[in-house]
Amino acid sequence: MDKLSIAGLLLALGAVFGGSTLKGSGAAALVSPAAFVIVIVGTIAAILVQTPGDTFRRALGMARWVFRPPKQDVDAQIQTVVLWARRVRQQGLLGLESVVGSVSDPFVRRGLQMLVDGAEPGQIRAALDVELDTLEGRDVAAARVFEGMGTYAPTMGIIGAVMGLMAVMQNLSDPDKLGAGIAAAFVATVYGIGLANLLFLPMASKLKATVAGQSRHRELLIEGLVAIADGEHPSMIESRLQGFK
């Protein structure tokens, strides 16, 4: 669990509702079902038009990474690769056959299988580099879904504010309603700008950083497998992979 993300979200809520209270308008002034519908539903509608279905579903699946990112233990990964290298040195490439079936990550499993099959180092690197680019491109595109929502939300907030002001203009004959009506109109703007800058854009940045970290782990794996295929000594492999820390 990422405690910093949870703390950041709680601080964001505290800043908005606490600021509203300190300004004298009260937290209740920020509650507007109409503004919520315009901003949230409108933003989702815009991003659905922009995004392919597979990418949108991938983005929903990745959203949990903001609070529970995938584990990225570089030291453990290095030690695993070194262990593979030692096994190959003692038992040959076929010594990794039992390891292939126990690996859950398809990327790692494919690389190990190519190694066991006796593929040349250049072939292993080329094949895994292509897969790495594909996986990274897919995940970055999914992260950009939240970036797009951060772009559309403020605009939807402005639309909500304009619609609210239009409703106010229709009630100019009743001065008692003007103040509350104008205040309610600008709640949509607060929703749009607040969600964009306190949620959607930070989520996109966090997910991109996580994707970059995963790519570095995969690059480490590629370097390790290629080094094993080249017949390098395990201690040399470990020394090379330390550069990824």
Buried (B, 14 or more C-beta within 10 A) or exposed (E): EBEEBEEBBEEBEEEBBEEBBEEEEEEEBBEBEBBBEBBBEBBBEBBEEBBEEEBBEBBEEBBEBBBEBEEEEBEEBBEBBBEBBBBBBEEEBEBBEEBBEEBEEEBBBBBBBBBBEEBEBEBBBEBBEEBBEEBBEBBBBBBBBBBBBBBBBBBBBBBBBEBBBEBBEEEEEEEEBEEEBEBBBBBBBBBBBBBBBBBBBBBBBBBBEBBEBBBBBBBBBBBBBBBBBEEBEBEEBBEBBEEBE
